[in-house]
Amino acid sequence: MHTLYAAANPLEAEILRAYLAEHGIRAQLLGAGLWSGLGELPADNWPRLMLDDDSQLAPARELLRRYEHRRHAGASWVCACGERSPVHFEICWSCGHERPA
């Protein structure tokens, strides 16, 4: 298995695992239980996403690159209903329509 991503915390790791799963990429979350010992244990305790199938490395990295870009962008998008949503929202907070490509 290949370490794909070291998340900031277990919540972010689980969100990303689900995000990848929505796109047909299976990954496991390892080390989430060790995260609580961060700073106390002499080890690298970041929660990690591990790919089940290393042949999916390229598409997984591309999805995570997009996630990082949205995470750090302060931009927003405008839905067809006219409401503005943060760029990291996949659907409109107001009407539930998907963000345009």
Backbone as CSV, one residue per row, in Angstrom:
resi,resn,N_x,N_y,N_z,CA_x,CA_y,CA_z,C_x,C_y,C_z
1,MET,0.840,-1.187,0.000,0.000,0.000,0.000,0.879,1.242,0.000
2,HIS,0.365,2.269,-0.611,1.101,3.514,-0.763,0.476,4.593,0.124
3,THR,1.299,5.306,0.910,0.791,6.434,1.690,0.463,7.551,0.717
4,LEU,-0.779,7.923,0.697,-1.249,8.929,-0.243,-1.261,10.319,0.371
5,TYR,-1.668,10.418,1.638,-1.884,11.735,2.227,-1.761,11.650,3.734
6,ALA,-1.058,12.575,4.329,-1.003,12.711,5.780,-1.912,13.880,6.145
7,ALA,-3.022,13.575,6.803,-4.041,14.580,7.100,-3.702,15.355,8.364
8,ALA,-4.321,16.500,8.503,-4.099,17.348,9.673,-4.707,16.747,10.935
9,ASN,-5.788,15.988,10.760,-6.474,15.377,11.903,-7.350,14.242,11.390
10,PRO,-7.881,13.402,12.279,-8.709,12.273,11.839,-9.967,12.692,11.071
11,LEU,-10.558,13.820,11.421,-11.754,14.276,10.717,-11.441,14.584,9.255
12,GLU,-10.371,15.329,9.014,-9.989,15.629,7.641,-9.684,14.347,6.886
13,ALA,-8.996,13.411,7.517,-8.655,12.146,6.869,-9.916,11.381,6.470
14,GLU,-10.906,11.358,7.333,-12.156,10.642,7.018,-12.920,11.341,5.903
15,ILE,-12.933,12.657,5.903,-13.580,13.411,4.822,-12.915,13.087,3.494
16,LEU,-11.590,13.054,3.477,-10.872,12.759,2.241,-11.054,11.305,1.815
17,ARG,-11.121,10.382,2.778,-11.359,8.980,2.431,-12.714,8.850,1.746
18,ALA,-13.730,9.525,2.273,-15.058,9.492,1.670,-15.066,10.181,0.298
19,TYR,-14.346,11.280,0.172,-14.232,12.001,-1.103,-13.642,11.091,-2.178
20,LEU,-12.574,10.380,-1.844,-11.982,9.452,-2.788,-12.948,8.319,-3.122
21,ALA,-13.646,7.806,-2.118,-14.598,6.708,-2.331,-15.714,7.122,-3.283
22,GLU,-16.155,8.379,-3.196,-17.185,8.882,-4.111,-16.716,8.837,-5.559
23,HIS,-15.412,8.848,-5.752,-14.835,8.809,-7.092,-14.272,7.422,-7.430
24,GLY,-14.677,6.411,-6.673,-14.301,5.036,-6.973,-12.898,4.627,-6.548
25,ILE,-12.284,5.412,-5.659,-10.930,5.111,-5.197,-11.006,4.707,-3.733
26,ARG,-10.611,3.474,-3.461,-10.669,2.958,-2.094,-9.357,3.223,-1.370
27,ALA,-9.496,3.718,-0.157,-8.330,3.990,0.680,-8.669,3.630,2.116
28,GLN,-7.641,3.328,2.871,-7.800,3.034,4.287,-7.218,4.179,5.101
29,LEU,-7.788,4.373,6.263,-7.313,5.389,7.184,-6.510,4.695,8.270
30,LEU,-5.244,5.038,8.391,-4.368,4.447,9.392,-3.825,5.530,10.314
31,GLY,-3.668,5.200,11.572,-3.050,6.097,12.533,-3.959,7.120,13.163
32,ALA,-5.256,7.028,12.921,-6.169,8.021,13.493,-6.170,7.960,15.019
33,GLY,-6.025,6.775,15.573,-6.009,6.638,17.026,-4.759,7.194,17.672
34,LEU,-3.665,7.228,16.924,-2.409,7.756,17.460,-2.371,9.279,17.477
35,TRP,-3.259,9.893,16.731,-3.247,11.347,16.596,-3.382,12.036,17.949
36,SER,-4.134,11.445,18.852,-4.334,12.078,20.161,-3.030,12.161,20.956
37,GLY,-2.035,11.357,20.594,-0.746,11.407,21.276,0.257,12.309,20.601
38,LEU,-0.188,13.085,19.628,0.702,13.985,18.904,1.393,14.938,19.873
39,GLY,2.701,14.994,19.814,3.469,15.844,20.703,3.928,15.124,21.956
40,GLU,3.260,14.040,22.307,3.619,13.273,23.493,4.425,12.024,23.120
41,LEU,4.078,11.429,21.991,4.761,10.210,21.549,5.907,10.569,20.603
42,PRO,7.012,9.872,20.690,8.139,10.159,19.796,7.960,9.486,18.436
43,ALA,6.937,9.907,17.717,6.650,9.292,16.425,5.875,10.272,15.556
44,ASP,5.786,9.923,14.287,4.979,10.673,13.337,3.554,10.132,13.472
45,ASN,2.662,10.892,14.078,1.328,10.403,14.422,0.215,10.953,13.543
46,TRP,0.544,11.483,12.383,-0.496,12.056,11.535,-1.347,10.945,10.941
47,PRO,-2.667,11.128,10.908,-3.531,10.148,10.245,-3.175,10.076,8.766
48,ARG,-3.099,8.876,8.240,-2.673,8.687,6.851,-3.718,7.949,6.039
49,LEU,-3.853,8.371,4.802,-4.672,7.633,3.849,-3.747,6.730,3.058
50,MET,-4.109,5.462,2.995,-3.323,4.465,2.262,-4.213,3.908,1.157
51,LEU,-3.718,3.904,-0.070,-4.486,3.375,-1.191,-4.565,1.864,-1.114
52,ASP,-5.736,1.318,-1.430,-5.882,-0.127,-1.531,-5.249,-0.637,-2.818
53,ASP,-5.302,0.175,-3.875,-4.800,-0.218,-5.191,-3.848,0.871,-5.689
54,ASP,-2.553,0.567,-5.711,-1.563,1.565,-6.120,-1.726,2.030,-7.567
55,SER,-2.467,1.284,-8.382,-2.674,1.724,-9.764,-3.579,2.962,-9.819
56,GLN,-4.242,3.297,-8.726,-5.100,4.479,-8.674,-4.375,5.707,-8.113
57,LEU,-3.065,5.623,-8.006,-2.288,6.709,-7.422,-2.461,8.028,-8.179
58,ALA,-2.345,8.009,-9.491,-2.439,9.250,-10.271,-3.808,9.922,-10.123
59,PRO,-4.927,9.206,-10.318,-6.216,9.894,-10.147,-6.463,10.339,-8.707
60,ALA,-5.977,9.582,-7.746,-6.141,9.972,-6.337,-5.371,11.252,-6.049
61,ARG,-4.162,11.341,-6.543,-3.365,12.555,-6.336,-4.028,13.766,-6.982
62,GLU,-4.627,13.572,-8.153,-5.302,14.683,-8.827,-6.504,15.150,-8.010
63,LEU,-7.278,14.222,-7.470,-8.416,14.599,-6.630,-7.953,15.349,-5.390
64,LEU,-6.882,14.901,-4.777,-6.370,15.572,-3.581,-5.750,16.925,-3.917
65,ARG,-5.169,17.050,-5.108,-4.652,18.349,-5.543,-5.804,19.344,-5.658
66,ARG,-6.923,18.897,-6.226,-8.100,19.764,-6.331,-8.635,20.128,-4.950
67,TYR,-8.648,19.147,-4.043,-9.099,19.406,-2.672,-8.222,20.487,-2.025
68,GLU,-6.920,20.341,-2.136,-5.994,21.319,-1.545,-6.206,22.702,-2.152
69,HIS,-6.400,22.752,-3.452,-6.606,24.039,-4.118,-7.861,24.723,-3.574
70,ARG,-8.949,23.971,-3.472,-10.203,24.537,-2.953,-10.071,24.914,-1.490
71,ARG,-9.360,24.097,-0.738,-9.202,24.333,0.699,-8.498,25.661,0.965
72,HIS,-7.536,25.975,0.129,-6.742,27.178,0.358,-7.230,28.387,-0.428
73,ALA,-8.225,28.201,-1.236,-8.754,29.316,-2.021,-9.888,29.976,-1.239
74,GLY,-9.934,31.261,-1.263,-11.007,31.987,-0.595,-12.144,32.305,-1.541
75,ALA,-12.131,31.682,-2.689,-13.101,31.989,-3.729,-14.467,31.374,-3.424
76,SER,-15.424,31.781,-4.197,-16.761,31.219,-4.099,-17.290,31.011,-5.509
77,TRP,-18.402,30.343,-5.605,-19.058,30.143,-6.891,-20.519,30.524,-6.756
78,VAL,-21.121,30.860,-7.887,-22.515,31.289,-7.896,-23.350,30.206,-8.552
79,CYS,-24.365,29.767,-7.857,-25.276,28.741,-8.350,-26.263,29.359,-9.346
80,ALA,-26.915,28.502,-10.112,-27.945,28.961,-11.047,-29.100,29.662,-10.311
81,CYS,-29.298,29.322,-9.028,-30.365,29.975,-8.244,-29.959,31.374,-7.786
82,GLY,-28.679,31.739,-8.005,-28.211,33.073,-7.658,-27.473,33.172,-6.335
83,GLU,-27.461,32.087,-5.553,-26.770,32.111,-4.263,-25.280,31.843,-4.425
84,ARG,-24.488,32.472,-3.575,-23.034,32.303,-3.575,-22.661,31.295,-2.492
85,SER,-21.779,30.335,-2.849,-21.307,29.313,-1.914,-19.790,29.295,-1.904
86,PRO,-19.170,28.933,-0.779,-17.713,28.796,-0.751,-17.251,27.754,-1.765
87,VAL,-16.063,27.949,-2.297,-15.562,27.093,-3.364,-15.433,25.635,-2.927
88,HIS,-15.269,25.375,-1.640,-15.129,23.994,-1.197,-16.471,23.275,-1.065
89,PHE,-17.590,23.974,-1.262,-18.897,23.320,-1.262,-19.100,22.656,-2.621
90,GLU,-19.497,21.410,-2.609,-19.773,20.674,-3.839,-21.193,20.921,-4.333
91,ILE,-22.080,21.287,-3.410,-23.467,21.576,-3.772,-23.851,22.930,-3.184
92,CYS,-24.854,23.527,-3.774,-25.340,24.825,-3.299,-25.966,24.662,-1.923
93,TRP,-25.600,25.517,-1.007,-26.135,25.443,0.351,-27.618,25.782,0.382
94,SER,-28.083,26.524,-0.613,-29.453,26.993,-0.617,-30.429,26.033,-1.308
95,CYS,-30.069,25.605,-2.530,-31.027,24.795,-3.302,-30.597,23.344,-3.489
96,GLY,-29.321,23.036,-3.211,-28.860,21.647,-3.313,-28.367,21.231,-4.675
97,HIS,-28.327,22.140,-5.638,-27.800,21.786,-6.958,-26.284,21.660,-6.898
98,GLU,-25.736,20.783,-7.751,-24.289,20.587,-7.801,-23.584,21.797,-8.402
99,ARG,-22.349,22.020,-7.942,-21.532,23.097,-8.482,-21.229,22.800,-9.937
100,PRO,-21.321,23.788,-10.814,-20.976,23.556,-12.216,-19.483,23.228,-12.369
101,ALA,-19.177,22.473,-13.388,-17.785,22.059,-13.628,-16.906,23.228,-13.971
